[in-house]
Amino acid sequence: MNFLYELKSFIFPKNVLNFDTASPVHPTSRGIPVPTAKMKEGSGSLGPSAAVCPTKAIRIVSDSEVQFDYGKCLQCGLCTESSDGKLRDSGFIYTFALSREELKVTYVSGRMEKVSGLPNPLTPNQEQFRTLTKKRGFLYREVAAAGNNTVESELNASFNSVFDSEREGVRCVASPKHADAIVFSGPVGERMAGPLETAWDVMSEPKALIACGTEAVSGGLYPMGKLPKEPDLYISGDPPRPDVILQGFRLLMGRFSFRFQEELHKILENEK
């Protein structure tokens, strides 16, 4: 019995993350900024927050309407510090989606307005990739397209004993010829657009392009470079945590049921 118990503990360590029960809100992370009840007074004093945002992720439309592009958000907390109490750090870290538009959120008098028509239906390529990978996982080639290596550090951490990427059948390979997907980081600098496109072209269909990190999603602090195609998965954050990256992968594979705007709306409504 002792041998079997020790063997089970070795195969299934206690500190391994359970992706099925993990929460999109992390108590020690800033997460994305969201309005507080004080936003009902109007957004007039949010000017400093919009001005201090390094990536211009906040757009004040009117005294009652504010738009946030969470695909640009660095989750740095500067806007909440300058908001006169009208914004707070939510701890919501699951900033990933299968369409770029889903990461753009409008608040009216502090309440989130859900966009009609979202989520978008899967593209034919996303459906084919999901069929290919849902059971067996996928191999990816990572391309550092002029980033700052923070995403690479988190991808490396995704293989440790806590997150255990290979448990999901997700592995990094040395050549795009052996890969099912390209995971790229950075804003795709001028000299990296060609290598990224070459890596994409040598892969066989079906294949997926995954934007990992705020710079890859929107350019972040820099202009967004040329992409081979529209990404099949957007994972924002500077950088996203390993568990966020893997949950995004699980969403693309069809192992995780999640919609960014729906989950954010549910959390905000439950807190009132």
Stockholm file with secondary structure:
# STOCKHOLM 1.0

chainA/1-272         MNFLYELKSFIFPKNVLNFDTASPVHPTSRGIPVPTAKMKEGSGSLGPSAAVCPTKAIRIVSDSEVQFDYGKCLQCGLCTESSDGKLRDSGFIYTFALSREELKVTYVSGRMEKVSGLPNPLTPNQEQFRTLTKKRGFLYREVAAAGNNTVESELNASFNSVFDSEREGVRCVASPKHADAIVFSGPVGERMAGPLETAWDVMSEPKALIACGTEAVSGGLYPMGKLPKEPDLYISGDPPRPDVILQGFRLLMGRFSFRFQEELHKILENEK
#=GR chainA/1-272 SS CHHHHHHHHHHSCTTSCCTTTCCSBCTTSCCCEEECGGGGGCSGGGHHHHHHCTTCCEEECSSSEEEEETTTCCCCSHHHHTSTTSEEECCBCCCEESSGGGGEEEEETTEEECCTTCSCCCCHHHHHHHHHHTTTCEEEEEEECSCCSHHHHHHHHTTSTTTCGGGGTEEECSCGGGCSEEEEESSCCHHHHHHHHHHHHTSCSSCEEEEESHHHHHCTTSCCCCCSSCCSEEECSSSCCHHHHHHHHHHHHTSSCCCHHHHHHHHHHHTC
#=GC SS_cons         CHHHHHHHHHHSCTTSCCTTTCCSBCTTSCCCEEECGGGGGCSGGGHHHHHHCTTCCEEECSSSEEEEETTTCCCCSHHHHTSTTSEEECCBCCCEESSGGGGEEEEETTEEECCTTCSCCCCHHHHHHHHHHTTTCEEEEEEECSCCSHHHHHHHHTTSTTTCGGGGTEEECSCGGGCSEEEEESSCCHHHHHHHHHHHHTSCSSCEEEEESHHHHHCTTSCCCCCSSCCSEEECSSSCCHHHHHHHHHHHHTSSCCCHHHHHHHHHHHTC
//
